[in-house]
Amino acid sequence: MSTLSASSNAADAAAPTPRPYTAAETRQRVFAIMAASSGNLVEWFDFYVYAFTSLYFAPAFFPKSDPTAQLLNTAGVFAAGFLMRPIGGWLFGRIADRVGRKTSMLISVAMMCGGSLVIAFLPTYEQIGALAPALLLICRLFQGLSVGGEYGTTATYMSEVALRGRRGFFSSFQYVTLIGGQLLAVVVIVILEALLSNAELKAWGWRIPFVIGAISAVVALLLRRTLHETQSESSRSAKGAGTMAMLFRHNLPAFITVVGYTAGGSLIFYTFTTYMQKYLVNTAHMPIKTASNVMTVCLFLYMIMQPLFGALSDRIGRRNNMLLFGALGALSVVPIMSALHIVTDPVEAGVLITVALAIVSFYTSVSGIVKAEMFPPEVRALGVGLAYAVGNAIFGGSAEYVALSLKSAGYESAFYWYVTAMMVIAFLFSLRLPKQAKHLHHDH
């Protein structure tokens, strides 16, 4: 085990009150947080770039005249967005618990890098026929697998390496970089749209963000190579480490609890981030560019909120953060969504969305650590990654589909109540969280 955790663990075992960190230990841990976060930012940048550039490259890979290509497109979106995340959570969680957190994070970011690099230089349908969308599908499967495994391992590593007494603050940077990856992708697209014509973007400009993503992933890979392992050899070699059998035999209540509040957390997160832009356009009838500007500002504010709410959890406790999230979410979703339904002023819309995202921040700022503290080291990455992936894929990934389906059926307000009901469930599952820190799985 590395100096990041070995020295402090030894001190904790020898004395009731752990000794303070040395200046060198503090610097080492802060750097580790930065290095782990950099990979997370790159992962999500690459993941979102596909969505933002698809408008330009879709005709090159999915011509309407070819139904097979269209089916491949649909299958690719489904598989990468839903199917591969739980598989990635299981696969990389197993690797992290049996081989090491560092190894898992290196493989994850390398896969994302490879996927982006191949997409950047992929021949079009006109050049190689149906093989083009098939190869694109394979790349997206690899990227979906990668991003599915990134969350659990990064959350686990950051919770284990974070400074004692400030674990919530430092762990919150996982969502800082997650949101930052989305914002960075938006900025790159906006710059390209300003520099290139629409024809140039469709011809070759769409490839540039994937090249940027691949290069960034190489930098993140080099940074992650410097990381020290936080998991002990005894934990990695323990019987049942990283296995589903051990996870469900001894940690099933914790797994169910994490899935329970992740379901609501993922649903409300996607409601007020990715779906909200469409809601402002389709329901509030706001111009597309105006809605985009509103969401860009709101997401930036949301990003910088994360450390503040993470630090709050260090003072009031993770359980109280989660209870406030569930309670305030249940009370506010219907009023906020109803007000946004008729909003006309972009500033007013921005304020309402920012308030909603502040409530969501009670959850997202501690999302990783509150899950990691529920599981022992032997199955921590597996438990966090798989539970998150299941709750996220079922409830988070379907948020937009459910919302638009209900709107199409003439029952749009039913979606507000659906989200509210999930917030109540999140609150009830948060009640299951241990009241005292001694009941949680801390390593240092």
C-alpha positions in Angstrom: 0.0 0.0 0.0 1.2 3.5 -0.8 2.3 6.3 1.5 -1.0 8.0 0.8 -2.8 5.7 3.0 -0.3 3.4 4.8 1.2 6.0 7.1 -2.2 7.5 8.2 -3.8 4.1 8.6 -0.9 3.0 10.9 -1.3 6.1 13.0 -5.1 5.6 13.2 -4.7 2.0 14.4 -2.2 3.1 17.1 -4.1 6.0 18.6 -7.7 7.1 19.1 -7.0 10.5 17.6 -5.1 10.3 14.2 -2.0 12.4 14.0 -2.1 15.5 11.7 -0.9 15.2 8.2 2.6 16.4 7.4 2.9 19.2 4.8 4.3 16.6 2.3 1.3 14.2 2.9 -1.1 17.1 2.4 0.5 18.1 -0.9 0.6 14.5 -2.1 -3.1 14.0 -1.4 -4.1 17.3 -3.0 -2.1 16.4 -6.1 -3.7 13.0 -6.2 -7.2 14.6 -6.1 -6.2 16.8 -9.0 -4.7 14.0 -11.1 -7.8 11.7 -10.5 -10.1 14.6 -11.3 -8.3 15.5 -14.6 -9.1 12.0 -15.9 -12.7 12.4 -14.9 -12.9 15.7 -16.8 -11.5 14.2 -19.9 -13.8 11.2 -19.7 -16.9 13.4 -19.6 -15.6 15.9 -22.2 -15.2 13.0 -24.6 -18.6 11.6 -23.8 -20.4 14.9 -24.2 -18.5 15.9 -27.4 -20.2 13.0 -29.2 -23.6 14.5 -28.4 -22.7 18.0 -29.3 -21.0 17.1 -32.6 -23.5 14.5 -33.8 -25.5 17.1 -35.6 -22.6 17.7 -37.9 -21.3 14.1 -38.4 -24.6 12.2 -38.5 -25.1 12.6 -42.3 -21.6 11.2 -42.9 -22.4 8.0 -41.0 -26.1 7.5 -41.0 -27.6 8.4 -44.4 -31.4 8.3 -44.4 -31.4 6.2 -47.5 -29.9 3.3 -45.6 -32.3 1.9 -42.9 -29.6 -0.5 -41.6 -27.3 2.5 -40.8 -30.2 4.2 -39.0 -30.8 1.1 -36.9 -27.1 0.9 -36.0 -27.3 4.5 -34.9 -30.2 3.8 -32.6 -28.6 0.7 -31.3 -25.3 2.5 -30.7 -27.0 5.3 -28.7 -28.9 2.7 -26.6 -26.0 0.4 -26.0 -23.5 3.1 -25.1 -25.8 5.2 -23.0 -27.6 2.4 -21.1 -26.3 -1.1 -21.5 -22.6 -0.4 -21.3 -22.7 1.7 -18.1 -23.7 -1.1 -15.7 -21.3 -3.5 -17.5 -18.6 -0.8 -17.1 -19.5 -0.3 -13.4 -19.2 -4.1 -12.8 -16.0 -4.6 -14.9 -14.0 -1.7 -13.6 -15.3 -2.1 -10.1 -14.0 -5.6 -10.1 -10.6 -4.5 -11.5 -10.3 -1.7 -8.9 -11.1 -4.0 -6.0 -9.0 -7.0 -7.2 -6.0 -5.3 -8.9 -6.1 -1.7 -7.7 -7.8 1.7 -8.1 -4.9 3.1 -10.1 -4.9 0.4 -12.7 -8.7 0.7 -13.2 -8.5 4.4 -13.7 -5.6 4.1 -16.2 -7.4 1.5 -18.3 -10.6 3.6 -18.2 -9.0 6.8 -19.5 -7.0 4.9 -22.0 -10.1 3.3 -23.5 -11.8 6.7 -23.7 -8.7 8.1 -25.4 -8.6 5.2 -28.0 -12.3 5.6 -28.7 -12.0 9.3 -29.4 -8.9 8.9 -31.5 -10.5 6.3 -33.7 -13.7 8.4 -34.1 -11.5 11.4 -35.1 -10.0 9.5 -38.1 -12.9 7.2 -38.9 -13.8 6.9 -42.6 -17.3 7.9 -43.6 -20.2 5.9 -45.0 -19.4 7.2 -48.4 -15.9 5.8 -48.2 -16.4 2.4 -46.6 -20.2 1.8 -46.6 -22.0 0.3 -43.6 -18.7 -0.5 -42.0 -18.4 3.1 -41.0 -21.5 3.3 -38.6 -20.6 -0.2 -37.4 -17.1 1.0 -36.3 -18.6 4.1 -34.8 -20.9 1.9 -32.8 -18.0 -0.1 -31.5 -16.1 3.1 -30.5 -19.2 4.2 -28.6 -19.5 0.9 -26.9 -15.9 1.2 -25.7 -16.6 4.8 -24.5 -19.8 3.8 -22.8 -17.9 1.0 -21.0 -15.2 3.4 -20.0 -17.5 6.1 -18.6 -19.6 3.5 -16.9 -16.5 2.3 -15.0 -15.0 5.8 -14.4 -17.6 7.0 -11.8 -17.2 4.2 -9.3 -13.4 3.9 -9.3 -12.8 7.7 -9.3 -15.4 8.2 -6.5 -13.7 5.4 -4.5 -10.2 6.7 -5.0 -11.0 10.3 -4.2 -12.9 9.3 -1.0 -9.9 7.2 0.1 -7.3 9.8 -0.7 -9.2 12.9 0.5 -7.9 14.7 3.6 -9.5 13.6 6.9 -12.0 16.2 8.1 -12.3 17.6 4.6 -13.4 14.5 2.7 -16.7 16.0 1.5 -14.9 19.1 0.2 -12.2 17.3 -1.8 -14.6 14.5 -3.0 -16.9 17.1 -4.5 -14.4 17.8 -7.2 -15.6 14.7 -8.9 -18.7 16.6 -10.0 -16.8 19.8 -10.5 -14.9 18.0 -13.3 -17.9 16.1 -14.5 -19.8 19.3 -15.1 -16.6 21.0 -16.2 -16.2 18.3 -19.0 -19.7 19.2 -20.3 -19.0 22.9 -20.2 -15.6 22.5 -21.9 -17.2 20.5 -24.7 -19.8 23.3 -25.2 -17.0 25.9 -25.3 -15.0 24.0 -27.9 -18.1 23.6 -30.1 -19.0 27.3 -29.7 -15.4 28.3 -30.8 -15.5 26.0 -33.8 -18.9 27.3 -34.8 -17.4 30.8 -34.7 -14.3 29.9 -36.7 -15.7 27.5 -39.3 -18.6 27.5 -41.7 -21.4 25.0 -41.4 -20.1 23.1 -44.5 -16.6 22.9 -43.0 -17.9 21.6 -39.7 -19.9 18.9 -41.5 -16.9 18.0 -43.8 -14.1 17.8 -41.3 -14.5 20.3 -38.4 -16.4 17.9 -36.3 -13.3 15.7 -36.0 -11.3 18.4 -34.1 -13.0 18.0 -30.7 -12.3 14.3 -30.8 -8.6 15.0 -31.5 -8.6 17.4 -28.5 -10.2 14.8 -26.4 -7.7 12.1 -27.3 -4.8 14.4 -26.6 -6.3 15.5 -23.3 -6.7 11.9 -22.4 -3.0 11.2 -22.9 -2.2 14.1 -20.5 -4.6 12.7 -18.0 -3.1 9.2 -18.5 0.4 10.6 -17.7 -1.0 12.3 -14.6 -2.7 9.2 -13.3 0.4 7.2 -13.8 2.0 9.2 -11.0 -0.8 8.2 -8.5 -0.2 6.0 -5.6 -2.4 3.1 -4.8 -4.8 3.6 -1.9 -5.9 0.0 -1.5 -3.9 -2.4 0.7 -2.5 -5.7 -0.6 -4.5 -7.6 2.0 -7.7 -5.9 0.8 -7.0 -6.8 -2.9 -6.2 -10.4 -2.0 -9.0 -10.9 0.4 -11.3 -13.8 -0.4 -14.3 -12.5 -2.4 -12.7 -9.1 -3.2 -14.4 -7.5 -6.1 -17.0 -10.3 -6.5 -20.7 -10.0 -6.8 -21.1 -12.9 -4.3 -19.3 -10.9 -1.5 -21.1 -7.7 -2.5 -24.6 -9.2 -2.3 -23.9 -11.7 0.5 -22.6 -9.1 3.0 -23.5 -5.7 1.6 -26.9 -6.1 0.0 -28.7 -3.6 2.3 -26.0 -1.0 1.5 -26.3 -1.7 -2.2 -30.1 -1.3 -2.2 -29.7 2.0 -0.2 -27.3 3.4 -2.7 -29.4 2.4 -5.7 -32.4 3.9 -3.9 -31.1 7.4 -3.5 -29.1 7.3 -6.7 -32.3 6.7 -8.7 -33.8 10.0 -7.4 -30.4 11.8 -7.6 -29.8 10.8 -11.2 -33.3 11.6 -12.3 -33.3 15.2 -10.9 -29.8 15.8 -12.1 -30.7 15.0 -15.7 -34.0 16.9 -15.4 -32.3 20.2 -14.5 -29.2 19.7 -16.7 -29.5 17.9 -20.0 -33.3 17.9 -20.3 -33.8 21.5 -19.1 -32.5 23.1 -22.3 -35.2 21.2 -24.3 -37.8 22.1 -21.7 -37.0 25.8 -22.0 -37.4 25.6 -25.8 -40.3 23.2 -26.2 -42.4 24.2 -23.1 -41.4 27.8 -22.2 -40.9 28.6 -26.0 -37.6 30.2 -25.4 -35.3 30.7 -28.4 -32.7 28.0 -28.7 -29.7 30.3 -28.4 -31.2 32.0 -25.4 -31.9 28.7 -23.7 -28.3 27.6 -24.5 -26.9 30.7 -22.9 -29.1 30.3 -19.8 -28.0 26.7 -19.3 -24.3 27.6 -19.8 -24.4 30.1 -17.1 -26.4 27.9 -14.8 -24.1 24.9 -15.3 -21.1 27.1 -14.5 -22.7 28.3 -11.3 -23.6 24.7 -10.5 -20.0 23.6 -11.0 -18.6 26.1 -8.6 -21.3 25.2 -6.0 -20.0 21.7 -5.5 -17.0 22.4 -3.2 -19.2 24.7 -1.1 -21.8 22.0 -0.5 -19.1 19.4 -0.1 -17.5 21.5 2.7 -21.0 21.9 4.2 -21.2 18.1 4.5 -18.0 18.1 6.5 -19.7 20.3 9.0 -23.2 18.9 9.2 -22.6 15.3 8.1 -23.3 13.5 4.8 -26.6 12.1 6.1 -28.0 15.6 6.8 -26.9 16.7 3.3 -28.8 13.8 1.8 -31.9 14.4 3.9 -31.9 18.1 2.9 -31.6 17.0 -0.7 -34.5 14.7 -0.6 -36.8 17.0 1.5 -36.1 20.2 -0.5 -36.2 18.3 -3.8 -39.6 16.9 -2.9 -41.0 20.3 -1.9 -39.6 22.3 -4.8 -39.7 20.3 -8.0 -43.4 21.0 -8.8 -43.3 24.8 -8.0 -40.0 25.3 -9.9 -41.1 23.3 -13.0 -44.5 25.0 -13.0 -42.9 28.4 -12.8 -40.5 27.5 -15.6 -43.4 26.4 -17.7 -44.6 30.0 -18.1 -41.4 31.9 -17.7 -40.5 34.5 -20.3 -37.5 36.3 -18.8 -34.2 34.5 -19.3 -32.8 35.9 -16.0 -35.8 34.7 -14.1 -35.4 31.3 -15.7 -31.8 31.2 -14.8 -32.5 32.0 -11.1 -35.1 29.3 -10.9 -32.8 26.7 -12.5 -29.9 27.8 -10.3 -32.1 27.3 -7.2 -33.0 23.9 -8.4 -29.3 23.0 -9.0 -28.4 24.3 -5.6 -30.8 21.7 -4.1 -29.3 19.0 -6.4 -25.9 20.1 -5.1 -26.7 18.7 -1.6 -26.5 15.3 -3.4 -24.0 15.7 -6.2 -21.3 17.3 -4.0 -21.2 14.2 -1.8 -22.5 11.7 -4.4 -19.3 9.8 -4.6 -18.2 9.8 -1.0 -21.6 9.0 0.5 -21.6 5.9 -1.6 -18.0 4.9 -1.0 -18.5 5.2 2.8 -21.2 2.5 2.6 -18.9 -0.3 1.4 -15.8 -2.0 2.8 -12.6 -1.7 0.7 -12.8 -5.2 -0.7 -16.0 -4.4 -2.7 -16.1 -0.6 -2.5 -15.4 0.2 -6.2 -17.7 -2.6 -7.4 -20.5 -1.5 -5.0 -20.2 2.2 -5.8 -19.8 1.7 -9.6 -22.5 -0.9 -10.1 -25.1 0.7 -7.8 -24.6 4.1 -9.5 -24.7 2.6 -13.0 -28.0 0.7 -12.3 -29.8 3.7 -10.7 -28.4 6.1 -13.3 -29.2 3.9 -16.4 -32.8 3.2 -15.4 -33.9 6.5 -13.9 -31.3 9.1 -15.0 -30.9 7.9 -18.6 -34.7 7.7 -19.1 -35.5 11.1 -17.7 -35.8 12.9 -21.1 -37.7 10.0 -22.7 -40.3 9.9 -19.8 -40.6 13.7 -19.8 -41.2 14.0 -23.5 -43.5 11.0 -23.6 -45.7 12.5 -20.9 -45.7 15.9 -22.7 -46.7 14.2 -26.0 -49.5 12.4 -24.2 -50.8 15.7 -22.8 -49.7 15.0 -19.2 -46.5 17.0 -18.9 -47.2 18.0 -15.3 -47.2 14.3 -14.4 -43.4 14.3 -14.9 -43.1 16.9 -12.2 -44.9 14.6 -9.8 -42.8 11.6 -10.9 -39.6 13.5 -10.0 -41.2 14.6 -6.7 -42.1 10.9 -5.9 -38.5 9.9 -6.6 -37.3 12.7 -4.3 -39.5 11.3 -1.5 -38.0 7.8 -2.1 -34.5 9.4 -2.0 -35.4 11.0 1.3 -36.6 7.7 2.7 -33.5 5.8 1.6 -31.3 8.6 3.1 -32.9 7.9 6.4 -31.2 4.5 6.2 -27.8 6.2 6.2 -25.8 5.7 9.5 -26.2 8.6 11.9 -22.7 8.3 13.3 -19.4 8.4 11.3 -18.2 5.3 13.2 -20.7 3.2 11.4 -19.3 4.2 8.0 -16.3 2.5 6.3 -13.4 5.0 6.7 -9.8 4.1 5.8 -8.0 7.0 7.4 
